[in-house]
Each structure stands twice: as structure tokens, then as C-alpha cells.
Amino acid sequence: MHMDLRRWLIVSTAIIAVAGGAVAVVYFFQPWRSCDYEDSSVGCAMLPADSAVMTGAAFAALISTALLVIALLAKEQRPAR
């Protein structure tokens, strides 16, 4: 794997993994939500669109974490002498 490609893959997958994880956690706790039947926002029901966003973010975080591990384990190819 070319060094520039490997470095780009490591950086981009790390950014996507962190961003996806952060979005999934924020959507899990739903700090913007309030409801009459619960004191905390975590106990309020999640809307279908919010659930779709959280699921997509968690999926993106998992896939990009797997790709990050693969990129970190990939050995650098050196040209033959």
C-alpha cells in the first residue's frame, strides 16, 4: 500500500470513527428532547428519524473502526532493489 494512501486512509477513517461515535452518543442521550412523562431527556421516546440517524452514525463508526484497524495493520510495501 502506498504510504500516502495509507496515511490518508488512517486519518480519514479515524475522523469518521470519532465523528460517528460522537453523533451516536449524542443521539442516544438526546439532550434537546423534553417530554411530559419523564424528568430526563434520555427517558423520552426517540423519533424514527432520530433513530435512523443514530443507527447510521453507529454503523459508520463501526465500519470505519474496522477499516482503521486494517489500515494500521497493513504493512508498508517497499520497492524491490
C-alpha positions as CSV (number, residue, x, y, z in Angstrom):
1,M,0.0,0.0,0.0
2,H,1.4,3.4,-1.0
3,M,2.4,5.5,2.1
4,D,0.3,8.5,1.1
5,L,-2.7,6.3,0.6
6,R,-2.2,4.5,3.9
7,R,-1.8,7.8,5.8
8,W,-4.9,9.2,4.1
9,L,-6.9,6.1,5.0
10,I,-5.7,6.1,8.6
11,V,-6.6,9.8,9.1
12,S,-9.9,9.7,7.3
13,T,-11.2,6.5,8.9
14,A,-10.1,7.8,12.4
15,I,-12.1,11.1,11.8
16,I,-15.1,9.2,10.6
17,A,-15.0,6.8,13.5
18,V,-14.8,9.6,16.1
19,A,-17.5,11.7,14.4
20,G,-19.8,8.7,14.0
21,G,-19.3,7.7,17.6
22,A,-19.9,11.2,18.9
23,V,-23.1,11.5,16.8
24,A,-24.4,8.2,18.0
25,V,-23.8,9.1,21.7
26,V,-25.4,12.5,21.3
27,Y,-28.5,11.0,19.7
28,F,-28.7,8.3,22.4
29,F,-28.8,10.9,25.2
30,Q,-31.0,13.4,23.1
31,P,-30.2,16.5,25.2
32,W,-32.6,18.6,23.2
33,R,-35.6,16.4,23.8
34,S,-38.2,17.0,26.6
35,C,-41.4,15.2,27.4
36,D,-44.2,15.4,30.0
37,Y,-43.9,11.9,31.2
38,E,-40.2,11.8,32.0
39,D,-37.8,14.1,34.0
40,S,-34.7,13.4,31.9
41,S,-34.3,13.6,28.2
42,V,-32.9,10.0,28.0
43,G,-36.3,8.6,29.0
44,C,-38.2,10.3,26.2
45,A,-39.2,8.3,23.2
46,M,-36.9,8.6,20.2
47,L,-38.4,9.7,16.9
48,P,-38.0,7.4,13.8
49,A,-35.7,9.9,12.0
50,D,-33.5,10.3,15.1
51,S,-33.3,6.5,15.3
52,A,-32.2,6.3,11.7
53,V,-29.5,9.0,12.2
54,M,-28.2,7.2,15.3
55,T,-28.2,3.8,13.6
56,G,-26.3,5.2,10.5
57,A,-23.8,7.0,12.7
58,A,-23.1,3.9,14.8
59,F,-22.8,1.8,11.6
60,A,-20.4,4.3,10.1
61,A,-18.3,4.3,13.3
62,L,-18.1,0.5,13.4
63,I,-17.2,0.2,9.7
64,S,-14.6,3.0,9.8
65,T,-13.1,1.5,13.0
66,A,-12.7,-1.8,11.2
67,L,-11.1,-0.1,8.2
68,L,-8.8,1.9,10.6
69,V,-7.6,-1.4,12.2
70,I,-6.9,-2.9,8.7
71,A,-5.0,0.2,7.7
72,L,-2.9,0.2,10.8
73,L,-2.1,-3.5,10.4
74,A,-1.3,-3.2,6.7
75,K,2.4,-3.4,6.1
76,E,4.2,-0.8,4.0
77,Q,5.3,-2.1,0.7
78,R,8.9,-1.2,-0.2
79,P,10.2,-1.2,-3.8
80,A,12.4,-4.1,-4.7
81,R,16.1,-3.4,-5.2
